[in-house]
Amino acid sequence: MLTAYRILTNILYPFLFIFLLVRIFSKKEDTMRFGEKILVKKFKAKRILNLKLIWFHAASIGEFKSIIPIIKNLNSEYKNFQFLITTNTLSSSAIALTELKKFNNAQHRFMPFDINFLIEKFIESWKPEKIFLVDSEIWPNLIIKAHEKRIPLGLINARLTKKSYLRWSRFPKTAKKIFNFISLSLCANKETQKYLNKLHARNIIYAGNIKFTNNIQLIKFKNNNDKILAKLRFWLAVSIHKEEEIFCLKTHIELKKRYNNIVTIIAPRHLNKIERIKKLSENFKLKTQILNDNDEISNNAEIIIINSFGVLQKYFRYAKSVFVGKSMIKRLENDSGQNPIDAAKFDCKIYHGPYVSNFNEVYEILKKENFSYLINNYNELCHNLIRDLQNPVKKNILGSNSIDNLGKEILSNTMIEIKKFLNDKI
């Protein structure tokens, strides 16, 4: 199976140029940096003399943000580390370029495709001492190549869904080989711990979801809409996917029957869908504003569509009620849900649909803490929002102590295991 995978990925290599061109046309790739994913000459490793390189691979925004507290913690204790952070998405690269300016020993690159010769050249260029894959990033060629070069590799915040486990289970010999090459598996949930045991991974530890550890710096998120948001009667819909756009607009129309000054703020999961949402909204004769960075919220806007990456905390700060998307789409039930933790950190009341398989354990925690509530249709959401918005002003904009305390505990447990791993032969 591994041989077949390597052959197939090599065969696909020329076609990946076409794939990237399509994504560039769709504004899903960086037009200047896409070559980092596919061309050896674009790797351009920049090592700092006498420092040991620790490589973190974090696919997208949520994963990237979750490792920042880890890097801060390591920097405070170790003076001989350099950090390479790779991601896959355009949105994560934009956040990374901002956040990593705070460090003089950290760099961002796009992760090359998991093709054997690309991975080999990338590792040879950067020469990492240890590698961490964050969340659900399991790349066979990378794992095997790290093993061949005797580079210890660990999983942080490991998440394996039932769908992924069943897929790996079809190839038991391959799965056993790959997962046995992983030296440390820090699991985000107990379901993953169970699946990794069955797949013969080593050193499996349940540590909790490190996305609870993301630190919020309130002063950073002040903007020219603070005064408006503090007085606005609004609700927030985040990580919205295509099938949920009409759902949000219908909710707004129902709310409007009760509150004629209601505003719905929508943050789509993919910014290239913004114009379509605007058109849908205008078809319902709703006054719509696309809100870019530094734009001021219009006085007469009913639907506001956020056209920026990494700004949701500006809105969580003032939102009493938040609907988190990718949770109403039945066809995605085995790969459903988006991260609700940031909204909980700002003491928002969180609503979600029945399909949240990727975050079941997180929602269980939030449910126990009275942060999250299941809704099955827009009428149920509307009923709850009517009650929430009777008094639109949010009293607590400083966030939740209970979520922060949980995050600190998870970070502490995670750092103990990471430091053990790093201190081994370093």
C-alpha positions as CSV (number, residue, x, y, z in Angstrom):
1,M,0.0,0.0,0.0
2,L,2.8,2.4,0.9
3,T,4.5,1.7,-2.4
4,A,1.3,2.3,-4.3
5,Y,0.8,5.6,-2.4
6,R,4.3,6.8,-3.3
7,I,3.9,5.8,-7.0
8,L,0.5,7.5,-7.1
9,T,1.7,10.8,-5.5
10,N,4.7,10.9,-8.0
11,I,2.3,10.3,-10.9
12,L,0.1,13.1,-9.7
13,Y,2.9,15.6,-9.3
14,P,2.6,17.3,-12.8
15,F,-1.2,17.6,-12.4
16,L,-0.7,19.5,-9.1
17,F,0.5,22.5,-11.1
18,I,-2.9,22.6,-12.7
19,F,-4.6,22.1,-9.3
20,L,-2.7,25.1,-7.9
21,L,-3.5,27.3,-10.9
22,V,-7.2,26.6,-10.4
23,R,-6.8,27.5,-6.7
24,I,-4.9,30.7,-7.6
25,F,-7.8,31.7,-10.0
26,S,-10.2,31.0,-7.1
27,K,-8.1,33.2,-4.8
28,K,-7.3,30.3,-2.5
29,E,-3.5,30.4,-3.0
30,D,-0.8,33.1,-2.5
31,T,0.2,34.2,-6.0
32,M,3.7,34.9,-4.9
33,R,4.4,31.9,-2.6
34,F,2.4,29.0,-4.1
35,G,5.7,27.6,-5.4
36,E,6.7,26.7,-1.8
37,K,4.3,23.8,-2.1
38,I,5.6,22.2,-5.2
39,L,9.1,23.5,-6.2
40,V,12.3,22.6,-4.5
41,K,14.0,25.8,-5.5
42,K,11.3,27.7,-3.5
43,F,12.1,26.0,-0.2
44,K,14.8,28.6,0.7
45,A,15.7,27.4,4.2
46,K,17.0,30.1,6.5
47,R,18.7,28.4,9.5
48,I,20.0,30.3,12.5
49,L,23.6,29.2,13.3
50,N,23.9,27.0,16.4
51,L,20.2,26.7,17.0
52,K,18.3,23.5,16.8
53,L,15.2,23.6,14.5
54,I,11.8,22.4,15.8
55,W,9.3,22.0,13.0
56,F,5.5,22.4,13.7
57,H,3.1,21.7,10.9
58,A,-0.4,23.3,11.6
59,A,-2.8,23.0,8.7
60,S,-4.9,26.1,9.1
61,I,-5.8,29.1,11.3
62,G,-7.1,27.2,14.3
63,E,-4.2,24.8,14.4
64,F,-1.7,27.6,14.0
65,K,-3.2,29.8,16.7
66,S,-3.2,26.8,19.1
67,I,0.6,26.3,18.9
68,I,1.5,30.0,19.6
69,P,1.2,29.5,23.4
70,I,3.5,26.4,23.0
71,I,6.1,28.3,21.2
72,K,6.0,31.1,23.7
73,N,6.4,28.6,26.5
74,L,9.4,26.9,24.8
75,N,11.0,30.3,24.1
76,S,10.8,31.2,27.8
77,E,12.7,28.0,28.8
78,Y,15.0,27.2,25.9
79,K,17.4,29.6,24.3
80,N,18.8,27.1,21.6
81,F,15.7,26.6,19.5
82,Q,14.6,27.9,16.1
83,F,11.0,27.3,15.0
84,L,9.7,26.4,11.5
85,I,5.9,26.6,11.2
86,T,4.3,25.3,8.1
87,T,0.6,25.6,7.1
88,N,-1.5,24.8,4.1
89,T,-4.0,27.6,3.7
90,L,-3.9,31.2,2.5
91,S,-5.7,32.4,5.5
92,S,-3.3,30.7,8.0
93,S,-0.3,32.2,6.1
94,A,-1.7,35.7,6.6
95,I,-2.1,35.2,10.3
96,A,1.3,33.6,10.6
97,L,3.1,36.4,8.9
98,T,1.6,38.8,11.5
99,E,2.0,36.6,14.6
100,L,5.5,35.4,13.9
101,K,6.9,38.9,13.8
102,K,6.8,38.7,17.6
103,F,9.6,36.1,17.5
104,N,13.1,36.5,16.1
105,N,13.6,32.8,15.8
106,A,10.4,31.6,14.0
107,Q,9.6,31.4,10.3
108,H,6.6,30.4,8.2
109,R,6.5,28.4,5.1
110,F,3.8,26.6,3.1
111,M,3.9,22.8,3.6
112,P,5.1,21.0,0.4
113,F,2.8,18.4,-1.0
114,D,3.3,14.9,0.5
115,I,5.4,13.7,-2.4
116,N,8.4,11.7,-1.5
117,F,11.1,13.7,-3.3
118,L,9.6,17.0,-2.2
119,I,9.5,15.9,1.5
120,E,13.0,14.6,1.3
121,K,14.4,17.8,-0.1
122,F,12.4,19.9,2.3
123,I,13.8,17.9,5.3
124,E,17.3,18.1,3.9
125,S,17.0,21.9,3.4
126,W,15.7,22.6,6.9
127,K,17.3,19.7,8.9
128,P,14.8,19.7,11.8
129,E,15.8,18.0,15.1
130,K,12.1,17.2,16.0
131,I,8.8,17.4,14.1
132,F,5.3,18.0,15.4
133,L,2.2,17.4,13.4
134,V,-0.8,19.3,14.8
135,D,-4.4,18.0,14.9
136,S,-5.4,15.6,12.1
137,E,-2.3,16.0,9.8
138,I,-1.2,12.5,9.0
139,W,1.1,12.5,6.0
140,P,2.6,9.1,5.2
141,N,5.6,10.2,3.1
142,L,6.6,12.8,5.8
143,I,6.2,10.3,8.6
144,I,8.2,7.6,6.8
145,K,11.0,10.0,5.7
146,A,11.3,11.4,9.2
147,H,11.7,7.8,10.5
148,E,14.3,7.0,7.8
149,K,16.3,10.1,8.8
150,R,15.9,9.3,12.5
151,I,14.0,12.5,13.3
152,P,11.6,11.9,16.1
153,L,8.0,12.9,15.2
154,G,5.1,13.6,17.5
155,L,1.4,14.5,17.2
156,I,0.0,17.4,19.1
157,N,-3.7,17.7,19.7
158,A,-4.1,14.5,17.7
159,R,-7.7,14.1,16.3
160,L,-8.8,11.0,14.5
161,T,-12.4,10.8,13.5
162,K,-14.3,7.6,13.1
163,K,-14.3,8.1,9.4
164,S,-10.5,8.4,9.3
165,Y,-10.0,5.5,11.6
166,L,-12.2,3.2,9.4
167,R,-10.2,4.4,6.4
168,W,-6.9,3.5,8.0
169,S,-8.4,0.2,9.2
170,R,-8.8,-1.0,5.7
171,F,-5.0,-1.2,5.4
172,P,-3.9,-2.7,8.8
173,K,-0.3,-3.4,7.9
174,T,0.3,0.0,6.4
175,A,-1.5,1.7,9.3
176,K,0.6,-0.2,11.9
177,K,3.8,0.7,10.2
178,I,3.0,4.4,9.8
179,F,1.5,5.0,13.3
180,N,4.3,3.0,14.9
181,F,6.8,5.5,13.5
182,I,5.1,8.3,15.6
183,S,7.0,8.7,18.8
184,L,4.5,10.7,20.8
185,S,0.7,11.1,20.4
186,L,-0.9,13.8,22.5
187,C,-4.6,13.3,22.0
188,A,-7.2,16.1,21.9
189,N,-10.0,13.6,22.9
190,K,-10.6,10.2,24.3
191,E,-12.0,8.9,21.0
192,T,-8.7,9.6,19.3
193,Q,-6.9,7.9,22.1
194,K,-9.0,4.7,21.6
195,Y,-8.4,4.8,17.8
196,L,-4.7,5.3,18.0
197,N,-4.4,2.4,20.4
198,K,-6.1,0.2,17.8
199,L,-3.8,1.5,15.1
200,H,-0.7,0.5,17.2
201,A,0.6,4.1,17.8
202,R,3.2,4.5,20.6
203,N,3.3,6.7,23.7
204,I,-0.4,7.7,23.5
205,I,-1.5,10.3,26.1
206,Y,-4.8,12.1,26.5
207,A,-3.9,15.7,27.1
208,G,-7.1,17.6,26.1
209,N,-7.7,20.0,23.2
210,I,-5.0,22.7,23.1
211,K,-7.3,25.0,21.2
212,F,-8.6,25.9,24.7
213,T,-5.2,27.4,25.4
214,N,-5.3,30.3,22.8
215,N,-4.6,33.5,24.7
216,I,-6.8,36.5,23.9
217,Q,-5.2,40.0,24.1
218,L,-8.2,42.4,24.2
219,I,-6.3,45.6,23.5
220,K,-5.1,44.1,20.2
221,F,-8.6,43.8,18.8
222,K,-9.8,47.4,19.4
223,N,-11.1,48.9,16.2
224,N,-13.2,51.8,14.9
225,N,-16.4,49.8,15.3
226,D,-16.1,49.2,19.0
227,K,-18.6,51.9,20.0
228,I,-21.1,50.7,17.3
229,L,-20.8,47.0,18.2
230,A,-21.3,47.8,21.9
231,K,-24.7,49.3,21.2
232,L,-25.8,47.3,18.2
233,R,-28.6,44.7,18.5
234,F,-26.9,41.9,16.5
235,W,-26.1,38.2,16.4
236,L,-23.1,36.5,14.8
237,A,-22.9,33.6,12.4
238,V,-19.3,32.2,11.9
239,S,-17.7,29.6,9.7
240,I,-20.7,29.5,7.5
241,H,-20.7,27.0,4.6
242,K,-22.7,27.2,1.4
243,E,-25.7,25.3,2.6
244,E,-26.0,27.4,5.7
245,E,-26.2,30.8,4.0
246,I,-29.9,30.7,3.4
247,F,-30.4,29.3,6.9
248,C,-28.8,32.5,8.3
249,L,-30.8,34.8,6.1
250,K,-34.1,33.1,7.0
251,T,-33.2,33.5,10.6
252,H,-32.6,37.2,10.1
253,I,-36.0,37.6,8.4
254,E,-37.8,35.9,11.3
255,L,-35.9,38.0,13.8
256,K,-36.8,41.2,11.9
257,K,-40.5,40.5,12.6
258,R,-39.7,41.0,16.3
259,Y,-36.8,43.5,16.2
260,N,-36.8,45.8,13.2
261,N,-33.3,47.1,14.1
262,I,-31.7,43.6,14.1
263,V,-28.4,43.1,12.4
264,T,-26.9,39.8,11.3
265,I,-23.1,39.6,10.9
266,I,-21.9,36.7,8.8
267,A,-18.4,35.4,8.7
268,P,-18.2,32.8,5.8
269,R,-15.7,30.0,6.1
270,H,-14.3,30.9,2.6
271,L,-14.0,34.5,1.6
272,N,-14.4,33.8,-2.1
273,K,-18.1,33.1,-1.4
274,I,-18.8,36.6,-0.2
275,E,-20.2,38.0,-3.4
276,R,-22.6,35.1,-3.6
277,I,-23.9,35.7,-0.1
278,K,-24.4,39.3,-0.9
279,K,-26.4,38.5,-3.9
280,L,-28.5,36.0,-1.9
281,S,-29.1,38.6,0.7
282,E,-30.1,41.3,-1.8
283,N,-32.5,38.8,-3.4
284,F,-34.4,38.9,0.0
285,K,-34.3,42.7,-0.3
286,L,-32.0,43.0,2.7
287,K,-29.6,45.9,2.9
288,T,-26.2,44.3,2.8
289,Q,-22.6,45.5,3.5
290,I,-19.4,43.7,2.8
291,L,-17.1,44.8,5.7
292,N,-13.4,45.1,4.8
293,D,-10.6,45.8,7.3
294,N,-11.0,49.3,8.8
295,D,-14.4,49.8,7.2
296,E,-17.1,51.4,9.5
297,I,-20.4,49.6,9.9
298,S,-23.1,51.3,7.9
299,N,-26.0,52.8,9.8
300,N,-28.6,51.1,7.6
301,A,-26.9,47.7,7.1
302,E,-29.0,44.7,8.0
303,I,-26.7,41.9,6.8
304,I,-22.9,42.5,7.3
305,I,-20.5,40.1,5.6
306,I,-17.0,40.0,7.1
307,N,-14.3,40.1,4.4
308,S,-11.2,39.6,6.6
309,F,-9.1,36.8,8.1
310,G,-8.4,36.5,11.8
311,V,-10.7,39.2,13.0
312,L,-13.6,37.3,14.7
313,Q,-12.4,38.1,18.2
314,K,-13.3,41.7,17.5
315,Y,-16.9,40.6,17.1
316,F,-16.9,37.8,19.8
317,R,-16.1,40.6,22.3
318,Y,-19.5,42.2,21.9
319,A,-21.7,39.3,20.6
320,K,-24.1,37.8,23.1
321,S,-25.1,35.0,20.7
322,V,-23.1,33.1,18.1
323,F,-24.1,30.4,15.6
324,V,-21.1,28.2,14.6
325,G,-21.4,26.7,11.1
326,K,-20.6,23.4,9.3
327,S,-23.1,22.0,11.8
328,M,-26.4,21.9,9.8
329,I,-25.1,20.0,6.8
330,K,-26.1,16.3,6.9
331,R,-23.9,15.2,4.0
332,L,-20.9,16.3,6.2
333,E,-22.0,14.5,9.3
334,N,-18.8,12.4,9.4
335,D,-16.6,15.5,9.0
336,S,-18.6,18.2,10.6
337,G,-18.4,21.1,13.0
338,Q,-16.0,24.1,13.4
339,N,-14.1,25.2,16.4
340,P,-16.3,27.1,19.0
341,I,-13.7,27.6,21.6
342,D,-12.8,31.3,20.8
343,A,-16.4,32.3,21.0
344,A,-16.7,30.5,24.4
345,K,-13.5,32.3,25.7
346,F,-15.4,35.6,25.1
347,D,-18.4,34.3,27.1
348,C,-20.7,34.1,24.1
349,K,-23.8,31.9,24.1
350,I,-23.1,29.4,21.3
351,Y,-25.6,27.6,19.1
352,H,-24.8,24.8,16.7
353,G,-26.6,22.2,14.6
354,P,-26.7,18.4,15.1
355,Y,-23.6,17.7,13.0
356,V,-20.4,18.4,15.0
357,S,-18.4,15.2,14.8
358,N,-15.0,16.9,14.7
359,F,-15.8,18.7,18.0
360,N,-18.0,16.3,19.9
361,E,-15.9,16.4,23.0
362,V,-15.4,20.1,22.9
363,Y,-19.1,20.7,22.7
364,E,-19.7,18.3,25.6
365,I,-17.4,20.4,27.7
366,L,-19.1,23.6,26.6
367,K,-22.6,22.1,27.2
368,K,-21.6,21.3,30.8
369,E,-20.4,24.8,31.3
370,N,-23.7,26.2,29.8
371,F,-21.9,27.8,26.8
372,S,-23.4,25.7,23.9
373,Y,-26.9,24.7,22.8
374,L,-28.1,22.4,20.1
375,I,-30.6,23.7,17.5
376,N,-32.2,21.7,14.7
377,N,-33.6,24.4,12.4
378,Y,-33.7,28.2,11.9
379,N,-37.0,28.5,13.9
380,E,-35.3,27.0,17.0
381,L,-32.4,29.3,16.5
382,C,-34.7,32.3,16.1
383,H,-36.7,31.4,19.2
384,N,-33.5,31.4,21.3
385,L,-32.1,34.6,19.7
386,I,-35.3,36.5,20.4
387,R,-34.8,35.8,24.1
388,D,-31.1,36.5,24.1
389,L,-31.5,39.9,22.3
390,Q,-34.2,41.3,24.5
391,N,-31.3,43.1,26.2
392,P,-28.7,43.4,23.4
393,V,-25.8,44.9,25.5
394,K,-23.3,42.3,26.6
395,K,-22.2,42.7,30.2
396,N,-19.0,40.6,30.2
397,I,-16.6,41.4,27.4
398,L,-13.6,40.2,29.3
399,G,-14.2,36.5,28.6
400,S,-14.8,33.4,30.7
401,N,-12.6,32.4,33.6
402,S,-13.7,28.8,33.5
403,I,-12.6,28.3,29.9
404,D,-9.3,30.1,30.6
405,N,-8.6,27.9,33.6
406,L,-9.3,24.8,31.5
407,G,-7.0,26.1,28.8
408,K,-4.2,26.7,31.3
409,E,-4.5,23.2,32.7
410,I,-4.4,21.6,29.2
411,L,-1.4,23.8,28.2
412,S,0.5,22.7,31.4
413,N,-0.2,19.0,30.8
414,T,0.8,19.4,27.1
415,M,4.0,21.2,27.9
416,I,5.1,18.5,30.3
417,E,5.0,15.9,27.6
418,I,6.4,18.1,24.9
419,K,9.4,19.0,27.0
420,K,10.1,15.3,27.8
421,F,10.0,14.6,24.1
422,L,12.3,17.5,23.2
423,N,14.8,16.8,26.0
424,D,15.2,13.2,24.7
425,K,18.6,13.3,22.9
426,I,18.6,17.1,22.5
